[in-house]
């Protein structure tokens, strides 16, 4: 009976979307696959047997996919102000039909792989013995702060040497092979902040005024770094995202609409401030290498500009839609592969076998050239910058519709292992909670290369060893 009722609800949802799409789409096939893809993204979130929380892979992945493809397409077709058709392809019904057919195929393969992951594989990961116990004493916040300082120090080294910021000046001032080490350790800044949020909401922790002060220092410094040094929407949004994920993991009773509202507000502020910062910086300081005083001065000036001007809500909303969109670059992939450019045939996965070896120890380690090739040849970014094809385009550029089925299936399979095989059986383990947040956000990618992240998973695990060693309880309780 439940299956029958769920089927009826799905059909009603699909038909409603189909009739709505007919108001701005003339092609019946395009309406069909557009409506079906949206229904497949919404239905599992609302009526899944699995308890959906803010930390559920299904929720985060499918919200991202809704933003990346259908939302941008619908906004463009409804002539929403400031929504860009980057490559003039979103009004090509034949191309869009192929694209949304691919999305429907990909989502279906993702759901099948996620839901029907073999139990013996999940049981293998459930039974893994992981020495990750933590003692919630007054020393723990100091360990967390040490992790944060390691990350911050690595980040500042990159910044001082000219590698890490939105505006790199004259470029890198050291051997790029060391950047893998600096970059991975700079991520400890986020590990520490996530751990800090989780520690604050851990009921069994020892009360520590000093620990609270350390956490406030970490949070304040993270926000200030995002405002004054990096002109980064990611840096500004991450503290709020980690807060939402931490309270969800710890079971703090805040309604989902409130959590979503907090995150939307943070994203809105970031998209209001960062473009103003970048415009001011380019106007005043975009000449060679810059000092810390330049970044701070730009931040102060930008804050004054943002406060003094009324926000343009249409422009900011459209900027958010444009930023998270993956449909434009995916359309370029569909239009040019394999007609003008050959498939990649998943060659990025070969890096999986040697990714754990740092380049400083293996100077001749093969480099992944496909991302560079994609930037210049397919995306047309000959004068710098970087692009990724988004999940749908990444699947297609590797092997067409077969590539989409394989990539989305692998994506769902790995998220299932992460969530059901590793996280849920150990959901009260402090270190596993931190690692889960880190890996979940990484594997979803939000437009970054999924295969590159999978290929580099060994490298990630290597750099997680010091993090685990610092936090875990060295002495077993008597």
Residue pairs with C-beta under 8 A, 6 or more apart in sequence:
6 47
9 43
9 47
10 39
10 43
13 39
13 42
13 43
14 35
14 36
14 39
17 34
17 35
17 38
17 39
18 31
18 32
18 35
20 35
21 30
21 31
21 34
21 35
22 31
24 74
24 77
24 78
25 31
25 34
25 77
25 93
26 93
27 93
27 94
27 96
27 97
29 97
30 93
30 96
30 97
30 100
33 97
33 100
33 101
33 103
33 104
34 70
34 73
34 96
34 100
36 100
36 104
37 69
37 70
37 100
37 103
37 104
37 107
38 66
38 70
40 104
40 107
40 108
40 111
41 62
41 65
41 66
41 70
41 107
42 62
42 66
44 58
44 62
44 111
45 52
45 58
45 59
45 62
45 63
48 58
50 56
50 58
52 58
52 59
53 59
53 248
54 60
54 244
54 245
54 248
54 256
54 259
55 245
55 248
55 249
55 436
55 437
55 440
56 419
57 114
57 415
57 416
57 418
57 419
57 440
57 444
58 114
60 440
60 444
61 110
61 411
61 415
61 444
62 107
64 324
64 444
64 446
65 103
65 107
65 391
67 321
67 324
67 325
68 324
68 325
68 326
68 327
68 390
68 391
68 392
68 447
69 99
69 100
69 103
69 325
69 326
69 327
69 330
69 392
70 100
71 321
71 325
72 83
72 90
72 321
72 322
72 324
72 325
72 327
72 328
73 90
73 96
73 100
73 327
75 83
75 318
75 321
76 83
76 85
76 90
76 91
77 90
77 91
80 314
80 318
80 321
81 314
81 315
81 318
82 314
82 315
82 318
82 319
82 322
83 318
83 321
83 322
84 318
84 322
84 328
85 91
85 328
86 322
86 328
86 329
87 328
87 329
87 331
87 332
89 95
89 96
89 328
89 331
89 332
89 335
90 96
90 327
90 328
90 331
92 331
95 331
95 334
95 335
96 331
98 334
99 327
99 330
99 331
99 334
99 392
101 401
102 334
102 392
102 395
102 396
102 401
102 404
103 392
105 401
105 404
105 405
105 408
106 391
106 392
106 395
106 404
106 405
106 407
106 408
107 408
109 404
109 405
109 406
109 408
109 409
109 412
110 408
110 409
110 411
110 412
111 412
112 409
112 412
113 408
113 409
113 410
113 411
113 412
113 413
113 416
114 412
114 413
114 415
114 416
115 416
117 413
117 416
117 417
117 420
117 421
121 417
121 421
122 416
122 417
122 420
122 421
123 421
124 421
125 417
125 421
125 422
125 425
126 421
126 425
128 422
130 426
130 429
130 432
131 472
132 426
132 429
132 430
132 431
132 432
132 468
132 472
133 429
133 472
133 473
133 476
134 140
134 429
134 430
134 431
134 471
134 472
134 473
135 473
135 477
136 199
136 202
136 204
136 205
136 206
136 430
137 206
138 206
138 208
138 210
138 211
140 199
140 205
140 211
140 471
141 196
141 199
141 208
141 210
141 211
141 212
141 214
141 215
142 210
142 211
142 214
143 470
143 471
144 192
144 195
144 196
144 199
144 214
144 215
144 218
144 471
145 192
145 196
145 214
145 217
145 218
146 192
146 470
147 188
147 191
147 192
147 195
147 467
147 470
147 471
148 188
148 189
148 191
148 192
148 193
148 196
148 218
149 192
150 185
150 188
150 192
150 466
151 185
151 186
151 187
151 188
151 189
151 190
151 191
151 192
152 186
152 189
152 221
153 185
154 181
154 182
154 183
154 185
154 186
154 188
154 189
155 164
155 186
155 189
155 225
157 182
158 164
158 179
158 182
158 183
158 186
159 165
159 229
161 172
161 173
161 174
162 168
162 169
162 170
162 171
162 172
162 173
162 289
163 171
163 172
163 173
163 174
163 176
163 179
163 182
164 182
164 183
164 186
164 230
165 229
165 230
165 231
165 295
166 230
166 231
166 232
166 278
166 281
167 231
167 281
167 282
167 285
167 286
167 290
169 288
169 289
169 290
170 288
170 289
172 179
175 360
177 358
177 359
177 360
177 363
178 360
180 358
180 359
180 360
180 459
181 358
181 360
184 459
184 460
184 463
185 463
187 438
187 463
188 467
189 222
190 238
190 242
190 438
191 434
191 438
191 467
192 218
193 218
193 219
193 222
193 238
193 239
193 242
194 242
194 245
194 246
194 434
194 437
194 438
195 430
195 434
195 471
196 214
196 215
196 218
196 219
197 242
197 243
197 245
197 246
197 247
198 246
198 249
198 250
198 430
198 433
198 434
199 205
199 211
199 215
199 430
200 212
200 215
200 246
201 246
201 247
201 250
201 252
202 250
202 430
219 239
222 235
222 238
222 239
223 236
223 239
225 235
226 232
226 234
226 235
226 236
226 238
226 239
227 236
227 273
227 277
227 299
227 303
228 295
228 296
228 298
228 299
228 300
229 292
229 295
229 299
231 274
231 277
231 278
231 281
231 298
232 274
233 267
233 270
233 271
233 274
233 323
236 266
236 269
236 270
236 273
236 274
237 263
237 266
237 267
237 270
240 262
240 263
240 266
241 263
241 266
241 441
242 437
243 262
244 259
244 262
244 263
245 437
246 437
247 254
247 259
248 259
249 427
249 433
249 436
249 437
267 320
268 316
268 320
271 316
271 319
271 320
271 323
272 306
272 311
272 316
273 302
273 303
273 306
275 319
276 302
276 305
276 306
277 298
277 299
277 302
280 298
280 301
280 302
280 305
281 294
281 295
281 298
284 294
284 297
284 298
284 301
285 294
285 298
324 446
324 447
326 389
326 390
326 391
326 392
326 393
326 447
327 390
329 379
329 387
329 388
329 389
329 390
329 393
330 389
330 390
330 392
330 393
330 396
332 378
332 379
332 393
333 378
333 389
333 393
333 396
333 397
334 393
334 396
336 378
337 343
337 378
337 396
337 397
337 400
338 400
341 377
341 378
341 397
343 397
343 398
343 399
343 400
343 403
344 370
344 397
344 398
344 399
345 398
345 399
346 398
346 399
346 403
346 406
346 451
347 370
348 368
348 370
348 371
348 449
348 451
348 452
348 455
349 451
349 454
349 455
350 366
350 455
351 366
351 368
351 452
351 455
351 456
352 454
352 455
352 456
352 457
352 458
354 362
354 365
354 366
355 455
355 456
355 457
355 458
355 459
356 458
356 459
356 461
356 462
357 365
358 459
359 365
368 452
368 455
371 386
371 388
371 449
371 452
374 387
374 388
374 389
374 397
375 381
375 385
375 386
375 387
376 382
378 389
378 397
379 387
381 387
388 394
388 445
388 447
388 448
388 449
389 396
389 397
389 449
390 447
391 407
391 408
391 411
391 445
391 450
392 404
394 403
394 407
394 449
394 450
394 451
395 403
395 404
395 405
395 406
395 407
395 408
396 403
396 404
397 403
398 406
398 407
398 451
399 406
407 450
407 451
410 454
411 443
411 450
414 443
414 454
415 440
415 443
415 444
418 436
418 439
418 440
418 443
419 436
419 440
422 432
422 436
423 432
423 433
423 436
426 432
427 433
430 471
431 467
431 468
431 471
431 472
434 467
435 464
439 460
442 453
442 460
443 450
443 453
443 454
445 453
